[in-house]
Amino acid sequence: MGKWQVAGLIERSAGRSDGAGDAFAGGFMGSLAQAGNLEATSLRRAMVFGSVMGSFAVERFSVERLIDLSRPLVGKRLQEFHEMTAFETHMGIEQRV
């Protein structure tokens, strides 16, 4: 399967990192549970989802930000992550960093 890395999603309103690792783990495991398999694509998706959830956790202390989190907000953050990491080459091919 090789090695794969995912960028951290930095939020301007980031405060404390308490709970960010737990939020990452929860997002990662939740994504894998939803996928129902451990294929490379599912693992990569889970890493991105974990990063997104961790980015919410640093907005407030511990899990306070996660309490009132909605699916549309998570979807919007996932889209922001996609826009941050995708670009088109001069040949019109979408690439990821």
Residue, then its C-alpha position, 0 to 999 in steps of 0.5 A: m500500500g505504501k506511504w501516504q500523508v495528509a495535510g493538517l487543516i489549520e484554522r484561523s480561530a485555533g486555540r488549544s489543542d486539547g482533544a484534537g487527537d481524540a477528535f482525529a481518532g474519532g473521525f478516523m474510526g467513524s469514517l472507517a466504520q462507515a466504509g466497512n473495509l480497510e482498503a487504501t481509499s477508505l484509509r485515506r478518506a478516514m485520515v482526511f475526515g480525522s484531520v477535519m474533525g481535529s480542526f474543529a476540536v481546536e476551535r474551543f477547549s476539549v470537545e466543546r466545539l464538537i457538541d453543537l457540530s452539524r453534518p453541513l458544517v463538517g461537509k463544508r470543512l471537507q470541501e475547504f480541505h479539498e480546495m486546499t489540497a487539490f489543484e489542476t496541472h497545466m494539462g488540466i489533470e487534477q492533482r493532490v498534494 
